[in-house]
C-alpha cells in the first residue's frame, strides 16, 4: 500500500467546551490542569493506550509506514522499520515535525498520507476512507463524524507542501474549494471531558467498540492481566479489569465496570465502583472510590464535577513502577472466590471505617 500515516499525540486537552450533543453533562468550568494527563491518547485502557491501539489498527489494515510524533513519556513501544518515532522537545514543534515527516514520505515515493491529531478514539475504516479520498481527487480529505471534524485528514503530500497558503494543522474553512469530508460510520468517542473516558470503558466492557481487555478472563466479565495479585477475600464483580502487576488487598471490592490499570494497589477493605484507576495509583485502606477517575494523587469525582489533588499518601498516591511479573493468582491466593457476587457493604467490618474519609477531603476543598 503506497500510503502512510503520521500520528500526533500530546495535544493539550482543554476539557471544554463540551459539545452540545455530547453524551456528558460535564461542567466545562471545572479545571483538570495537572490532575489528568494533557492527552488521554497516552493513558492506558485495558493495558494499551489509544495511541498504541491506533498504531496496531492501522498496521492490521495493511499500513506499514507510520510516523508517531509524541512526547517521550507517551511512548511505551520501540521504533521499528515500519513505525518511526519523533519526540519534539516543545509542543509547538509538533507540526513542524509533521512537515518533516511528510517530506520524508515524499522522498520515499509516498504521495498519500493520513495525518491524525489523536484526541478522540476513532475506529476508522481506513480502506474505505482512502477509496473515498481517491474517488474525490482532492488534495485534502477531512475525516468527520456527525459532530464535525475529528482532526484526521488524508492529504496529498506534494500538493500541500507546495501550496504556500496551506498550513498545519489544516484549517478546513480556509482550504480552497471546500473539500468534501469522509464521514466515519464506526465507533467514535471524542474524549471531550473526563466522563467520556468512563463512557469508553463501559462501551468496551459491553462490546460496543473493538477495545478488549488484555489478560485472562478468569470468570465471565472479569479479566486479570499478567502479574496481578488478588487476595482470596477480595471480590471482583463483573465487568471489571485488573491490570498488569496490580494488587487487590484483603476484603477489597472492585465492581460496576471498574478498570484498574497496571501497577495499581487497592487497599484492604476498600471499594472501587464505576471508577478508573490510571497506572501506578494507590488507594488506601477502607476507602470508597466511586464514579471517579484517579491518577496518582489526582482525583476527579464525576458525580460532583470536582477535581483535586490529595496530599495524604494514606488516601491516594503514586505507586513506584513494578517490573517483575508473577502469576495472576499466587499459590497462597489459589482458593480465591472467583464467583460473581453482589456487594453488600454490611458484609465486611472494613467498610465501617470507609464512609467519610474522602468526603472530609471534599468538604475542605469544595
C-alpha angles and dihedrals in degrees: 000000000000091000136100141187135222114200122194123197135175096062109165106251112216091190089219157124097034109218112251092239096043118131088237134076092200115159104249090204094067110103119225094181110142093356099081128027116273090243125031088201086083096048119102119244114184090345101313135074123234087249092057092045092051092051090049092047092052092046090052089052088059100262109138102169108076128157118196118200111189145125112283093244089058095059117087098163135068130252115256136178088271100039119051123191131208123180111194115206092222129040091228089062094063097092092046086056089052091056091050091049090049090051092050091050090051090051088053089055095256111139104171119062134175111219114194130179101203113225102115126051104242128182096204123187093225099188091050092049091049092049090050091049093052093045091054092046093211126147092232129028113189116210116223142170125207090285096053137256120017094192090253120125135175108212139183101233099209093049098047094043092051094048111093091198094055116098138179127274088038114247101215093195091059099044110114116251094016103257119234110246126228110233118220113229096185131079118309130179112179094200087217093157140007095269090059088064089059090048089055091052092049093046090051092051090049094048095245091132135027096258110115129183119258121230132037126326098227093182132356109304097359120104127188119190129212116299097010118142121208120183116232092242094051119099125222110191118195130286099040140123128210112196134219114301092357119146127214110194130214116300095007121138127209113189151141099051098313122164123202109194127207123318097005125145125208111197130232113292096000125141123220110188129169088346141124122219111200118218119294096018124146123202115197130228123295098006132143111219108179135162092000149117115227122194110178104294092348116101128191115189104202093189094057098030089237129142125185146146119247116214098191107094089199089069105040132338145145120288119217111246117269117213104180122088124217131177116286090243114032118211093258088055095045093114093056113150104250097177121112104252132183114242121240114179091209091064092078131047088210091079093059086077095045106066102092115018100097092034089059088056091050093051090056094048107036 
